Amino acid sequence: MKHLATSLIIVGTLLAPVAAVVADEAGSDRSHPAAFVADSAITTEIKAKLAAEHLTSLGRIHVDTDKNGVVWLSGSVRSQEAADKAVAIARGTEHVKSVHSDIAIKKDD
């Protein structure tokens, strides 16, 4: 019984972010709940890849993915090279159809 309770707590903790995304975007035009999971999985994968690069400015990039696999990058970085790297990471991620970048270069940040 103790293991069941622990398992349920772990599963609930892991599913909470998915439920939050669904709740936040309940009014969107996405027709199937699986779209939310796929979109958030792409976004999460890109964020993990950006974090793995250990470049400080890549942490200020915001990532959003729409239902069609289109990724939108925004925020700021310190160099054009960092912006290009973020776009390359997003483009190289599985299931990404295209990438739109609104990343600003702020050298004094």
Rosetta constraint file for C-alpha pairs under 8 A:
AtomPair CA 1 CA 5 HARMONIC 6.35 0.50
AtomPair CA 2 CA 6 HARMONIC 6.23 0.50
AtomPair CA 3 CA 7 HARMONIC 6.02 0.50
AtomPair CA 4 CA 8 HARMONIC 6.15 0.50
AtomPair CA 5 CA 9 HARMONIC 6.25 0.50
AtomPair CA 6 CA 10 HARMONIC 6.28 0.50
AtomPair CA 7 CA 11 HARMONIC 6.16 0.50
AtomPair CA 8 CA 12 HARMONIC 5.97 0.50
AtomPair CA 9 CA 13 HARMONIC 6.11 0.50
AtomPair CA 10 CA 14 HARMONIC 6.27 0.50
AtomPair CA 11 CA 15 HARMONIC 6.17 0.50
AtomPair CA 12 CA 16 HARMONIC 6.06 0.50
AtomPair CA 13 CA 17 HARMONIC 7.94 0.50
AtomPair CA 15 CA 19 HARMONIC 6.38 0.50
AtomPair CA 16 CA 20 HARMONIC 6.18 0.50
AtomPair CA 17 CA 21 HARMONIC 6.27 0.50
AtomPair CA 18 CA 22 HARMONIC 6.32 0.50
AtomPair CA 18 CA 36 HARMONIC 7.68 0.50
AtomPair CA 18 CA 37 HARMONIC 6.76 0.50
AtomPair CA 18 CA 40 HARMONIC 7.89 0.50
AtomPair CA 19 CA 23 HARMONIC 6.09 0.50
AtomPair CA 20 CA 24 HARMONIC 6.03 0.50
AtomPair CA 21 CA 25 HARMONIC 6.20 0.50
AtomPair CA 21 CA 36 HARMONIC 7.15 0.50
AtomPair CA 22 CA 26 HARMONIC 5.76 0.50
AtomPair CA 22 CA 33 HARMONIC 7.53 0.50
AtomPair CA 22 CA 36 HARMONIC 6.63 0.50
AtomPair CA 30 CA 35 HARMONIC 6.84 0.50
AtomPair CA 30 CA 36 HARMONIC 7.84 0.50
AtomPair CA 30 CA 67 HARMONIC 6.83 0.50
AtomPair CA 31 CA 35 HARMONIC 7.72 0.50
AtomPair CA 32 CA 36 HARMONIC 7.66 0.50
AtomPair CA 33 CA 37 HARMONIC 7.00 0.50
AtomPair CA 34 CA 38 HARMONIC 6.25 0.50
AtomPair CA 35 CA 39 HARMONIC 5.99 0.50
AtomPair CA 35 CA 67 HARMONIC 5.93 0.50
AtomPair CA 36 CA 40 HARMONIC 6.08 0.50
AtomPair CA 36 CA 67 HARMONIC 7.45 0.50
AtomPair CA 37 CA 41 HARMONIC 5.98 0.50
AtomPair CA 38 CA 42 HARMONIC 6.35 0.50
AtomPair CA 38 CA 67 HARMONIC 7.98 0.50
AtomPair CA 39 CA 43 HARMONIC 6.31 0.50
AtomPair CA 39 CA 65 HARMONIC 5.44 0.50
AtomPair CA 39 CA 66 HARMONIC 6.23 0.50
AtomPair CA 39 CA 67 HARMONIC 6.12 0.50
AtomPair CA 39 CA 69 HARMONIC 6.85 0.50
AtomPair CA 40 CA 44 HARMONIC 5.93 0.50
AtomPair CA 40 CA 65 HARMONIC 7.10 0.50
AtomPair CA 41 CA 45 HARMONIC 6.08 0.50
AtomPair CA 42 CA 46 HARMONIC 6.28 0.50
AtomPair CA 42 CA 65 HARMONIC 6.94 0.50
AtomPair CA 42 CA 69 HARMONIC 7.85 0.50
AtomPair CA 42 CA 93 HARMONIC 7.53 0.50
AtomPair CA 42 CA 94 HARMONIC 7.68 0.50
AtomPair CA 42 CA 95 HARMONIC 7.29 0.50
AtomPair CA 42 CA 96 HARMONIC 7.39 0.50
AtomPair CA 43 CA 47 HARMONIC 6.21 0.50
AtomPair CA 43 CA 63 HARMONIC 6.05 0.50
AtomPair CA 43 CA 64 HARMONIC 5.99 0.50
AtomPair CA 43 CA 65 HARMONIC 5.92 0.50
AtomPair CA 43 CA 71 HARMONIC 7.80 0.50
AtomPair CA 44 CA 48 HARMONIC 6.13 0.50
AtomPair CA 45 CA 49 HARMONIC 6.26 0.50
AtomPair CA 45 CA 93 HARMONIC 7.54 0.50
AtomPair CA 46 CA 50 HARMONIC 6.17 0.50
AtomPair CA 46 CA 63 HARMONIC 7.57 0.50
AtomPair CA 46 CA 89 HARMONIC 6.88 0.50
AtomPair CA 46 CA 90 HARMONIC 5.83 0.50
AtomPair CA 46 CA 93 HARMONIC 6.80 0.50
AtomPair CA 47 CA 51 HARMONIC 6.15 0.50
AtomPair CA 47 CA 63 HARMONIC 7.05 0.50
AtomPair CA 48 CA 52 HARMONIC 6.14 0.50
AtomPair CA 49 CA 53 HARMONIC 6.64 0.50
AtomPair CA 49 CA 89 HARMONIC 6.97 0.50
AtomPair CA 50 CA 54 HARMONIC 7.51 0.50
AtomPair CA 50 CA 55 HARMONIC 7.99 0.50
AtomPair CA 50 CA 58 HARMONIC 6.11 0.50
AtomPair CA 50 CA 59 HARMONIC 7.15 0.50
AtomPair CA 50 CA 86 HARMONIC 6.77 0.50
AtomPair CA 50 CA 89 HARMONIC 7.23 0.50
AtomPair CA 51 CA 55 HARMONIC 7.52 0.50
AtomPair CA 51 CA 58 HARMONIC 7.14 0.50
AtomPair CA 51 CA 59 HARMONIC 6.58 0.50
AtomPair CA 53 CA 58 HARMONIC 7.92 0.50
AtomPair CA 54 CA 58 HARMONIC 7.78 0.50
AtomPair CA 55 CA 59 HARMONIC 7.33 0.50
AtomPair CA 55 CA 82 HARMONIC 7.93 0.50
AtomPair CA 56 CA 60 HARMONIC 7.85 0.50
AtomPair CA 57 CA 61 HARMONIC 7.56 0.50
AtomPair CA 57 CA 76 HARMONIC 7.18 0.50
AtomPair CA 57 CA 77 HARMONIC 4.77 0.50
AtomPair CA 57 CA 78 HARMONIC 6.09 0.50
AtomPair CA 57 CA 82 HARMONIC 7.33 0.50
AtomPair CA 58 CA 77 HARMONIC 6.35 0.50
AtomPair CA 58 CA 82 HARMONIC 6.82 0.50
AtomPair CA 58 CA 83 HARMONIC 7.92 0.50
AtomPair CA 58 CA 86 HARMONIC 7.06 0.50
AtomPair CA 60 CA 75 HARMONIC 5.74 0.50
AtomPair CA 60 CA 76 HARMONIC 5.94 0.50
AtomPair CA 60 CA 77 HARMONIC 6.82 0.50
AtomPair CA 61 CA 73 HARMONIC 6.55 0.50
AtomPair CA 61 CA 74 HARMONIC 5.63 0.50
AtomPair CA 61 CA 75 HARMONIC 4.60 0.50
AtomPair CA 61 CA 76 HARMONIC 6.17 0.50
AtomPair CA 61 CA 77 HARMONIC 7.41 0.50
AtomPair CA 61 CA 103 HARMONIC 7.33 0.50
AtomPair CA 62 CA 73 HARMONIC 5.67 0.50
AtomPair CA 62 CA 74 HARMONIC 5.13 0.50
AtomPair CA 62 CA 75 HARMONIC 5.74 0.50
AtomPair CA 63 CA 71 HARMONIC 6.91 0.50
AtomPair CA 63 CA 72 HARMONIC 5.87 0.50
AtomPair CA 63 CA 73 HARMONIC 4.95 0.50
AtomPair CA 63 CA 74 HARMONIC 6.77 0.50
AtomPair CA 64 CA 71 HARMONIC 5.68 0.50
AtomPair CA 64 CA 72 HARMONIC 5.17 0.50
AtomPair CA 64 CA 73 HARMONIC 6.70 0.50
AtomPair CA 65 CA 69 HARMONIC 6.03 0.50
AtomPair CA 65 CA 70 HARMONIC 5.54 0.50
AtomPair CA 65 CA 71 HARMONIC 4.40 0.50
AtomPair CA 65 CA 72 HARMONIC 6.21 0.50
AtomPair CA 66 CA 70 HARMONIC 5.42 0.50
AtomPair CA 66 CA 71 HARMONIC 6.59 0.50
AtomPair CA 68 CA 97 HARMONIC 7.28 0.50
AtomPair CA 69 CA 95 HARMONIC 6.27 0.50
AtomPair CA 69 CA 96 HARMONIC 4.89 0.50
AtomPair CA 69 CA 97 HARMONIC 5.15 0.50
AtomPair CA 69 CA 98 HARMONIC 7.04 0.50
AtomPair CA 70 CA 96 HARMONIC 6.11 0.50
AtomPair CA 70 CA 97 HARMONIC 5.47 0.50
AtomPair CA 70 CA 98 HARMONIC 4.96 0.50
AtomPair CA 70 CA 99 HARMONIC 5.84 0.50
AtomPair CA 70 CA 100 HARMONIC 7.57 0.50
AtomPair CA 71 CA 90 HARMONIC 7.29 0.50
AtomPair CA 71 CA 96 HARMONIC 6.85 0.50
AtomPair CA 71 CA 97 HARMONIC 7.81 0.50
AtomPair CA 71 CA 98 HARMONIC 6.28 0.50
AtomPair CA 71 CA 99 HARMONIC 4.74 0.50
AtomPair CA 71 CA 100 HARMONIC 6.18 0.50
AtomPair CA 72 CA 99 HARMONIC 5.97 0.50
AtomPair CA 72 CA 100 HARMONIC 4.86 0.50
AtomPair CA 72 CA 101 HARMONIC 5.96 0.50
AtomPair CA 72 CA 102 HARMONIC 7.50 0.50
AtomPair CA 73 CA 87 HARMONIC 7.74 0.50
AtomPair CA 73 CA 99 HARMONIC 7.46 0.50
AtomPair CA 73 CA 100 HARMONIC 6.18 0.50
AtomPair CA 73 CA 101 HARMONIC 4.74 0.50
AtomPair CA 73 CA 102 HARMONIC 5.82 0.50
AtomPair CA 73 CA 103 HARMONIC 6.31 0.50
AtomPair CA 74 CA 101 HARMONIC 6.20 0.50
AtomPair CA 74 CA 102 HARMONIC 4.66 0.50
AtomPair CA 74 CA 103 HARMONIC 4.56 0.50
AtomPair CA 74 CA 104 HARMONIC 7.45 0.50
AtomPair CA 75 CA 102 HARMONIC 7.11 0.50
AtomPair CA 75 CA 103 HARMONIC 5.09 0.50
AtomPair CA 75 CA 104 HARMONIC 6.23 0.50
AtomPair CA 76 CA 103 HARMONIC 5.27 0.50
AtomPair CA 76 CA 104 HARMONIC 4.57 0.50
AtomPair CA 76 CA 105 HARMONIC 5.67 0.50
AtomPair CA 76 CA 106 HARMONIC 6.27 0.50
AtomPair CA 77 CA 82 HARMONIC 6.30 0.50
AtomPair CA 77 CA 83 HARMONIC 6.36 0.50
AtomPair CA 77 CA 103 HARMONIC 7.07 0.50
AtomPair CA 77 CA 104 HARMONIC 6.40 0.50
AtomPair CA 77 CA 105 HARMONIC 5.20 0.50
AtomPair CA 77 CA 106 HARMONIC 5.92 0.50
AtomPair CA 77 CA 107 HARMONIC 7.49 0.50
AtomPair CA 77 CA 109 HARMONIC 7.99 0.50
AtomPair CA 78 CA 82 HARMONIC 6.95 0.50
AtomPair CA 78 CA 105 HARMONIC 5.53 0.50
AtomPair CA 78 CA 106 HARMONIC 5.08 0.50
AtomPair CA 78 CA 107 HARMONIC 4.52 0.50
AtomPair CA 78 CA 108 HARMONIC 7.34 0.50
AtomPair CA 78 CA 109 HARMONIC 6.73 0.50
AtomPair CA 79 CA 83 HARMONIC 6.60 0.50
AtomPair CA 79 CA 105 HARMONIC 5.76 0.50
AtomPair CA 79 CA 106 HARMONIC 7.22 0.50
AtomPair CA 79 CA 107 HARMONIC 6.47 0.50
AtomPair CA 80 CA 84 HARMONIC 6.07 0.50
AtomPair CA 80 CA 105 HARMONIC 6.48 0.50
AtomPair CA 81 CA 85 HARMONIC 6.05 0.50
AtomPair CA 82 CA 86 HARMONIC 6.25 0.50
AtomPair CA 83 CA 87 HARMONIC 6.37 0.50
AtomPair CA 83 CA 103 HARMONIC 6.50 0.50
AtomPair CA 83 CA 105 HARMONIC 7.65 0.50
AtomPair CA 84 CA 88 HARMONIC 6.11 0.50
AtomPair CA 85 CA 89 HARMONIC 6.12 0.50
AtomPair CA 86 CA 90 HARMONIC 6.24 0.50
AtomPair CA 87 CA 91 HARMONIC 6.08 0.50
AtomPair CA 87 CA 99 HARMONIC 6.90 0.50
AtomPair CA 87 CA 101 HARMONIC 7.03 0.50
AtomPair CA 88 CA 92 HARMONIC 6.02 0.50
AtomPair CA 89 CA 93 HARMONIC 6.46 0.50
AtomPair CA 90 CA 96 HARMONIC 7.26 0.50
AtomPair CA 90 CA 99 HARMONIC 6.82 0.50
AtomPair CA 91 CA 96 HARMONIC 6.33 0.50
AtomPair CA 91 CA 97 HARMONIC 7.82 0.50
AtomPair CA 91 CA 98 HARMONIC 6.71 0.50
AtomPair CA 91 CA 99 HARMONIC 6.32 0.50
AtomPair CA 92 CA 96 HARMONIC 7.67 0.50
